[in-house]
Structure formats: C-alpha cells, structure tokens
Amino acid sequence: MTTAPEPSTLARELEEQRRWRLRSQWEGLDLFDRLVRNEFISADEHADRADAAVRQIVGYAAEHIPFYRDHLREQGIDPEQIDGVDKLPLLPVLTKQDLQRRAADLRPARLPPGEQPGGIARTSGTTGQPAEILHTRFSRNMFAVLKQRELRWFRFDPNGTFAYIRPPTDLPRRGDGEPIGLNTTCYHDSWPSAGRYFNTGPFRGFSDLNPVEAQVEWLLKHRPEYVLGQSAQLEHLALGFMDHTPPPNLQAFEAISQQLTPDMRHRIESTFGTPVQQNYGLNEIGIVAVRCPEGGRYHVHTEHCLVEVVDEEGRPVAPGERGRLLVTGLSNAAMPLLRYDADDMAVAAEGPCPCGRTLPGFQDLVGRYRRTIALPPGTWGYWDALLYTLGHAPRELIGGLRKYQLHQFRDGSFELRLESSALPDALLDAIHGAWRRHGGAEAAPLEIRVLKDIPRPAGGKFQNFTSDYAPFPAPVEDADAT
C-alpha cells in the first residue's frame, strides 16, 4: 500500500533538479531551473503570463494562419479583442476533422525568423482517421524539456535503468531504420528524450507484441528501475506477475496513452508494490500535463500550452464538473492549434493543489467524448461492474488471466473475451453474478469466451472495451513515442 508523498516546495524541487546532471554541451543552461521556479509563482502571475501568451499566439495566427484569419474576418472580430484566456471562446473550437480538411490553412506561408522545421507528427487515429501536424524544432524540443520535468516530479533517479514496453513503431528503431522484432531488446546508453539534455542511466526497449509471459521473463532478466507502457499493457503485466515475484529493484511505472481506471491502478500497484505515474499528451501538441504524485491533479505545462474544460457551448464548466478538454498550443509556429478539441473529457479543478505547486490544471481524465456520447445509456455501468469484479477477485480465481476485453454489439448484447489457458468456473460465475446484479431482470445478454489469444489491432494499441456503436480504428503513434 503506497502513501501520499508530502507536499513539495521550491527549495525541494531545486534540490531534486540538482540530481540531474546536464550533459557537457548544455552546461550553464538555466532553462530547467527557470521551469522549477515557474512551478511556484502566484496564481495571479500565472494568469498574467497566460493572458500575454494568448495575445502573442492569437496575434501571430491572425496575421499568418489563413484558418484563423478568415474566421476573425468573417465574424468581424478584431484580434486585439482576444486579449486573454477569458476571450478564447471568441475563437472556434478546432476539431480533428478540421485538421484533416483544412490542414493547409492551418500553416503559415513561411516560418518566422529563427524557427526551423521539426518534422511531422500524426494523430493517433484512435477515434478517427489520422491527421498530420507540422512541428518546428522548438516545439519538438519542448517534449524533451517537459519530459524531464515530469520525471523529476515522479522522483525517478536519472542513474537508474528505464525500460519501455511499447508497440515496436513507438520504440527506437534498429540501425537499418526498421522497428525491432519479437524477442529482441533495444539497447541505448541513455534515456529517450530527457537523455538529450542530461546524463542518465541506460535504456531498454521491448515490443509489447511479445506474449505477456515473454514480457515477464524480460523484466525479470533486465531488472529495470522504471517501466513505461500503455495503461492496458501495464495491467496485463500485473496479471502476468500473479505467479512471479516482481523484480526487487522495480521502483515505479509510468502509464501513458490510455485512461487508467482506479481498478487498473489498484491491480498494478498492489501486484508490484510500486506507484503508477501518469502524464497527458497529444501528438498534435506534445506533452500537455503531468499528474502530480502528491495531489493526483494534472498540472498543465503553461510554458507550452493552455487548457480549457468546457461545456457543449464551449464555455468553461464549474469546478468539479466534467467537460471537454480544449488545448491551445503556444510553441508551434509551423501549425498553431488554438482551442483544439482533443476528444477527451476532464473534470475541472478547484482551489490550490495539495502538492504545493501552482501550475494550473484539471482534476482527472474521464474518457473519450465520442465514445461516451455514442454509447447507449447504461453501457458504462456494465463496464464498471466488470472492472470491479475483476479488480477484486481473489488471486486463486484470477491467476490464469492475462488479458480481458469487453465488446458491445449493435443488438445490445455483450461478449467478454478472457485470454487464458484455463479459468475456474467460480470466476465466470462471479462475473455473471455481478452482471445480473447491475442489470437486474433486464440485464443485457453476456457471453463469456475464454481464448488463448485476444487479437490486437494492427496499430498495436489494445482496447479493453470496444463497441459497434463507436469507431475504434487502430492508432498510428502515441504522443510519448520518443
């Protein structure tokens, strides 16, 4: 059982930052110390800086980006009217469909002086067709800078071994440029991203297309201190370690790319006896926020982007209420995305965070909007009942389980797929019992299938829940790919 850490302070964070030794070519760089200090300025100063950032990015977009220039002209809005965060609703909500249809209109004719092209990122495609986003070198570099901030918050020791278990397309490539294959380990002398600026311990990578048993053996062999993977994949690892003792030097996990439910978190943390840390990022923007270990709040990297949590009309929701997450990028002159609808839902935060840091943020992520809005009423109740049953099942019942996936059909019935060589009837009875207790006399039909393997989508992102009511195409990449 983990306990909540003590609130942090500026002095404590500066001391923690000193554990990270800059590479020789970056000696004297004070950027990271300035980021630390920015984490503890007053709320008023944060607000003033955010308003100034809005004026700057809106002024640039109004002059150089046709999409925004045309909108402001058509609506008769003077760009100078948008002089702060509270005036952002004068701009349209930018959707993923806009990225696909009007990509050319979201790019300037030329980059400003001093900016250089930084390559192309692609949306994950989890809830639609992928789109391409141009980045500058500056916006790309912000990924490495902000990655180190989150690792500092997580108290990762930069001298430790960091392992990624990810789709092969999201791991460093082989020397010939091809993704690593099965049963192959990727070796590097330093960590991805943060290792660009800092001296770190080694990195190891392993494809999550390998069977769970192979991943278990790999972790026992390489014994990393830290492991990063998609949320569902980390839960699969926890199930795989039911019959094994975890590596004694394992200190923390980082879950990315998918929602981590409380039951998933409980399973991982109770199995390994280590905390699960999280960030929130988008390929379209980069790393948006980091979840503080002390307060469980997502703090936004306001040096890089701003976040709104809004209702259906695009207006801010009250603290404690759910809304759609809009992100305004501040660092990417090649394709500035303002009020970008990430298709994620979040809970608006209220008051100061117990962690002591003052970076604004939101309280929690609560799933994809398109998935939620498309599903019949009551769907998530069945899902929650299933998660609770699996999450609290005794070890002797669930020890053989490796993966699970619930699928909803158009006729209202469900199919639960359990990956295992064999499972006791008592577990299946417990699942059916919980299902009937939730649904009552009108419970939706449920069929349980025990399979040797649950097929993965071609893109590699495993979904624990799928539905014929909502699209779940295979993803292309994740925001934390490097």
Helices and strands as residue ranges (DSSP letters): H 10-17, G 24-26, H 31-38, H 43-64, H 66-75, G 79-81, G 85-90, H 96-101, G 103-106, E 117-122, E 132-136, H 137-153, E 162-166, G 168-170, E 185-188, G 194-196, E 203-207, H 212-222, E 226-230, H 231-240, G 241-243, E 252-256, H 262-272, E 276-282, E 286-291, E 298-300, E 305-310, E 322-329, E 340-348, E 361-368, H 369-374, H 379-391, H 395-398, E 403-408, E 414-419, H 425-439, G 440-442, E 446-451, E 465-467
